[in-house]
Amino acid sequence: MKIRPVILCAFVAVVALYLGTPEELLASSRVISRAKVPGRGKVVALTIDDGPHSGYTERLLAILREAKVKATFFLVGRMAATTPELVRQELAEGHTLGNHSHYHNNLLSLPPEGVVTEWRMCNYTVRSITGEFPRFCRPPGGNYDASVLEAATAEGLTAVLWTANAADCTGLNSRDIAQKVLSQVSPGGIILVHDGVEATVQALPHILSTLKKRGYTFVTLDEVLPVSSWAEQPSSSSSPSM
């Protein structure tokens, strides 16, 4: 059964503005809340959640290709499993792939073992398609607590938050989406938009061109946290529960 974009984005509507990161939630977990790259000046990271979506992902990739921008795609595991060719295309075109859970559940509503299963199943799905585990993850809807972040770290994942939320799953038109993103961006920002949303496809070219005119360059999360500086931990050492 195909997941509707609106359902995938439902939780995000509740967190339309930047989600804070209390110190107690970050103490024992690996978390990226800003896109800082030494020596790179004004950088911003574009992240795209909830895909892949046939009919949308291809168009997003074409826009990024035309603009010569690399992004980070946070994949829903079961969506990736149904369209693995799109996952491979994202990787082949130089984009970074992340874990957005397997079923896109609210992780705060699950027991601890359910949270582990969500992270682990998506990890193994991405590896089955690409040959590599993802290094980064994002809790669906931004719903997390210390245990969710700790489970991600235990699976070898670095959690990634955001500073500019397009709120593109709330029915905004393309003009309002672009305005919302552009009003929130600052150096080192992380932009959150969603795959599977028509208005986002329409808004993205303007967002990219405007930020370039403002002197920004785009980075992926692999550039924010290079492998050489990553605190390596065993990733998904056990097979996923199916």
N, C-alpha and C positions, 0 to 999 in steps of 0.2 A: 504494500500500500504506500502510495506516495505521500510524503509529509507536506502539508500546505505551508507555504511561507509564513502566513499569518499565525499559524499555530506555533511554528518554530520560534517566532519572535514574541510570543505573547508576554513572557516574563519581562522582556526588555522594556516594555512600555511603562512598567512600574519604576524603572530606574533610568529615567530619561536624562538625568544629569549625572555628572561624575560621581562615582561611588568612592567614598573615602576608604582609607586603609588603616584602621587602628593598629597601633604597634603590637598589641597582643596577638593579632591575627597573623602577623608577619614574622614573629620571633623565630619560629621553628620551621619556616617554609621558604622556598625560593619563589620570589614574587618580583615581577617587573611592573612598575607603575609609571615610569617615564622612559622615553626613548633617548638615552644619552649615548653619544658616540664621540669619544675624545677626538678633537681635531677636525670635526666635521661641521662646525658652525650651526646654522639653523637647519635642524633636521626634524622630520616628522615621520611617524610610522603609520601606514595605512593597514588596517586589519579588517578582514571581511568574514563575517560569521555565517553559519547555518547551511552552507552548501555541502556538496555541489548540487546545483539545480539545472537540469537540462533546459536549454532555452534561455537561461540567464547567465550561467557561468561563462559560456562561450563569448557572450557579448561583453561581459566584464573583462575577460582576458584580452579581447580585441582592443578595448579602450586603453587598458594598461600597456599593451604592446605599442599602440600608436603614440602614447604619451611617454614611452620609455620609462615607466615606473614599475618597480617591484613591490609586491604587497605580501602580507601574511594571511593565508586562508585558514580559518579555524573550521575544521570539518566535523560534521556529525557522522559518526561511524556508519550507521545504517544507510545514510544517504551516499556515502562514499562507496559502500559495497554494491549499491545498485548502479552507479555510474563511475566505475573505476577508470575509464578512459579520460574523464575530466580531471580526476586527481592526477593522473600521469601527465596530462597536458599542463596543469598548473606547475608541477615540479619541473617539467622539461623547459618551461619558459622562465625559470629562474626564481619562482616565488617560493616562499617558505610555507610549510604545512604544519598546522597545529591541531590539537585534540580539543574538540568541543563536546566531548562525551559521546556515548554511542547512541542513546535514544533521546537525547535532549530533554531529560527530566530535570525538574527542580531538585538539585542535589540535597538541599536542606530537608526535603520530604522523605529521603531514603534512609534506611539503616546504614551503619558504617560499611557493611559488606556490599551493599548496593552501590555506594559511592565508588568503592574500589572496582567493582565490576564495570561501572560506566567508563571510568578512565581506562581500565585494562582492555576491555573489548575494543574500544576505539583505537588504542595503541596497536593492538594486533591486527585490526582491519587495515590501518594505514601501512603497517609493515608488510602485510600480505600483498598490497598493491605496489608499494614502492621499494621494498626491501629494507626499509629503515624505520625505526620507531620515531615518532615526533618528539621534539624536545620541549615544546611549549603547549600550554593548555589554557582554556578559559572556561570558567563555570557558566553553564547556560543561564542567561538572564542576569548574570552578575550575582547569583544567589550562592553565597559561600559563608563559611565560618572557619574557625581554626581547624576543625577536623577535616573539612573538605580540602583545605590547602595542604594539610599534612598528608592526606591520602594521595594527593597529586605528587608531592615531593617523594613519597615512598615509591611511586611508580616511575620515578626518574623524570618528572615533568616540572617545568618552571611555569607558574601561573602568571598570566598577563592580564592586567586591568586596562583602563583607558582614561583619557582626559577629555575627549570630545566625542559625544554620543549623538549620532545623526537622528536618533528617535524615528528612524525610517520605517518602523513597523507599526506606527500609530496612525497611519493614513495621511501623513503629510505629503504635499505635492513636491515635485522636484525642486522648485524654487525655494521652498521653506527648508527642505533638507539641506541644500547647499548653504543657505544663510545660517542655519543652526551650526553646522560644522565649522564654517569659516569664522563665526563669532567666538568659537571656543578654542581654536587652535593657537598654540604658543610654542616657542622652540622646545623641542623634546617631547612634544605631544604625541599621543597615540589615538588615532581616529578609529571609531567603531562604526561600520556600516554593515549591511546585511545582503547576502546573496538571496535571489528569489524575489526581489522587490523591484517592480518596474520603475517606480519613481527614482530609485537609487541609481539604476542604470542610466537614467536620463540626467541625473544630477552630477554624476561622477566626473564627466569631462570638464565641467565648469569648476568643480572643486579643485581638480588637479591643476588646471591652467592658472587659476587665481593664486594658489599657493606657490606655484613656480614664479609668478610675477612678483610675489612678496619676498622672494629670495630663499624659499625653502627647497631642500632636497629631500628625497624620500629614501628611507632605509627599511630593510626587513629586520625581523627580530634576530635573525642569524647574525646581522651586523651589530645589533645592540649587545648581544651576548655571544661572541664568537666561541666556537668549540674549544679553542685553546685556553679560554678563560673560564670555561664552564666547570663547575665542581661536579665531576662525573660520579654518578651513582648507578647501581644496577637498575636497569629499566625493565619493568614487567617480567620479573624473574619466573613467575608462575604462569601457566597457561590460563587464559580467561575462562570464566564460568559461562557456559553457553546454555 
